[in-house]
Amino acid sequence: MSRTWWRRNRVALPVMVVALAGLSWPASEAARELWWPRGEHVPVSPAGDGWAAVGDVSLRLAAFGPADELPDDPPPDGYAVWRAELVTDGGDDPLPCSAELQDAGGHRYAAGSRYLPSYEDESVSIECGGAEGGGVAYFLLPHDAEPDVVRVSALGLLPEYWSLPVP
């Protein structure tokens, strides 16, 4: 673009940027209103006794470490299976929860994997609250990933979620 083009449009370009920003703010209002209540934004860490409370449901990491017994199919080369056992207290009704394992680099790995066949001897689902809450989650991580935090969330309790540091 020539120097004269820039001179001719020096006022129009900043006006267009301001106009575009002004038009996009109202258009994004619906996205902003849905984003906050449906996302994980407020981590709740455990107190000194190891329990983290979100709403009326408390959750604790009872055990964490490499999975001792693996299913018949071993994990792919370069990966390791980690096992997290969670116990829950409180809450009248069970809430389905989802779990992720975050490594020291901030990467997240969802519980279960298409490479992990279902474990027949233990539950692989987690329920937060209720009489029989808790459960076991398995994670597939690269060998060089260092587990840091187990993140557990329940749709009905967002934007808060449990952030449970691993030992």
C-alpha positions in Angstrom: 0.0 0.0 0.0 1.3 3.4 -0.9 2.0 6.3 1.4 -1.0 8.2 0.0 -3.4 5.4 0.7 -2.3 5.5 4.4 -2.7 9.3 4.4 -6.1 9.2 2.9 -7.4 6.5 5.4 -5.6 7.6 8.6 -8.9 8.7 10.2 -11.1 6.0 8.7 -9.0 3.1 10.0 -9.2 4.0 13.7 -12.9 4.8 13.4 -13.5 1.3 11.9 -11.6 -0.4 14.7 -13.7 1.4 17.4 -16.9 0.7 15.5 -16.1 -3.0 15.2 -15.3 -3.2 18.9 -18.6 -1.4 19.7 -20.6 -3.8 17.6 -19.0 -7.0 18.8 -19.5 -6.2 22.6 -23.4 -6.5 22.5 -23.1 -9.5 20.1 -20.9 -11.4 22.5 -23.2 -10.8 25.6 -24.9 -14.1 25.3 -21.6 -15.9 25.1 -20.3 -14.0 28.2 -23.4 -14.8 30.2 -23.2 -18.5 29.4 -19.4 -18.8 29.9 -19.2 -17.9 33.6 -21.8 -20.2 35.1 -20.9 -23.2 32.9 -17.1 -23.1 33.1 -14.6 -24.1 35.8 -13.4 -20.8 37.2 -13.3 -21.1 40.9 -10.9 -23.8 42.3 -11.6 -25.0 45.8 -8.5 -26.5 47.5 -8.6 -28.9 50.5 -8.4 -27.5 54.0 -5.9 -28.8 56.5 -7.9 -32.0 57.0 -7.7 -32.9 53.3 -11.4 -32.2 52.5 -12.4 -29.6 49.9 -16.0 -28.4 50.0 -18.0 -27.2 47.1 -21.6 -26.4 48.0 -22.7 -29.0 50.5 -20.4 -31.7 49.0 -16.9 -32.4 50.4 -14.4 -34.4 48.4 -11.0 -35.9 49.4 -8.3 -37.7 47.5 -8.0 -41.0 49.4 -5.3 -42.5 47.3 -3.2 -41.6 44.2 -0.4 -43.2 42.4 0.6 -45.4 39.5 -2.0 -48.1 38.8 -0.8 -51.3 40.2 -2.8 -53.7 38.2 -3.4 -52.9 34.5 -5.9 -54.5 32.2 -4.9 -57.1 29.8 -3.9 -54.6 27.2 -0.9 -52.5 28.3 -0.9 -48.8 27.7 0.8 -47.5 24.6 4.6 -47.1 24.6 5.7 -44.0 26.4 2.6 -43.7 28.6 1.7 -44.6 32.2 -1.6 -45.2 33.9 -2.3 -43.3 37.1 -5.1 -44.2 39.6 -7.0 -41.7 41.8 -9.5 -42.8 44.4 -11.9 -40.2 45.6 -14.2 -40.2 48.7 -17.1 -37.9 49.2 -19.1 -36.6 52.1 -22.3 -34.6 52.2 -24.9 -33.9 49.6 -28.3 -35.7 49.7 -28.4 -36.6 46.0 -25.5 -38.1 44.0 -24.1 -35.8 41.3 -22.2 -37.2 38.3 -18.7 -35.8 38.3 -16.0 -35.6 35.8 -12.3 -35.8 36.7 -9.1 -34.5 35.0 -5.5 -34.9 36.0 -3.4 -31.8 35.5 0.3 -32.1 35.2 2.9 -29.7 36.4 3.0 -28.0 32.9 -0.7 -27.3 33.1 -1.8 -29.9 30.6 -5.0 -31.8 31.4 -5.8 -35.4 30.9 -9.4 -36.7 31.2 -10.3 -39.7 33.2 -10.4 -42.8 31.1 -9.1 -43.2 27.6 -9.9 -45.0 24.5 -6.6 -46.9 25.2 -7.8 -48.0 28.6 -10.3 -50.8 28.5 -12.9 -50.7 31.3 -11.7 -52.1 34.6 -14.1 -54.9 35.6 -13.1 -54.9 39.3 -13.6 -51.2 40.1 -16.0 -48.5 39.1 -14.6 -45.9 36.7 -17.3 -43.3 37.3 -17.3 -40.8 40.1 -20.3 -39.5 42.0 -20.1 -36.5 44.2 -22.4 -36.6 47.2 -25.0 -39.2 48.1 -24.7 -42.2 50.3 -22.3 -44.1 48.0 -20.4 -41.2 46.5 -16.8 -41.2 45.4 -15.1 -43.6 43.0 -12.0 -44.4 41.1 -10.6 -42.6 38.0 -7.8 -43.8 35.8 -5.6 -41.4 33.7 -3.3 -42.1 30.8 -0.3 -39.7 30.9 3.0 -39.6 28.9 5.9 -40.9 30.9 7.5 -37.4 31.1 4.3 -35.8 32.6 4.4 -35.1 36.3 1.0 -35.3 37.9 0.1 -32.2 39.9 -3.7 -31.8 40.6 -6.8 -33.8 40.3 -9.6 -31.5 39.1 -13.2 -32.7 39.7 -16.3 -30.9 38.6 -20.0 -31.4 38.8 -22.2 -29.5 36.3 -24.7 -28.5 39.0 -21.9 -26.9 41.2 -20.1 -24.8 38.5 -18.3 -22.4 38.4 -16.6 -23.9 41.5 -14.7 -27.2 41.2 -12.5 -29.3 43.5 -8.8 -28.9 43.0 -7.0 -31.7 44.8 -3.2 -31.7 44.8 -1.6 -35.1 44.4 0.9 -36.3 47.1 
